[in-house]
Amino acid sequence: MKSISFNNLDESEMLMIDGGRTGGSIINDSLYELGNKVGSAVTSTINTAKSLVVKAATYVVNKTVSQLPGYSRY
């Protein structure tokens, strides 16, 4: 591997360094974006699950209470 002296870079070396920086930046941005999407999907899934648990619990409580002797909805 050739070591690069930053004092007298030729044009191709400058382009390689620039390309590396740009490529690294694009990959970094893409990973960040992916992380955000996965994060919001997980949050959304958790919220849906919470909502379903609450609905199920409410249903069970209502069913149980409605079967108690002397219970009337009105």
Secondary structure by P-SEA (a helix, b strand, c coil): ccccccccccaaaaaaaaaaaaaaaaaaaaaaaaaaaaaaaaaaaaaaaaaaaaaaaaaaaaaaaaaccccccc
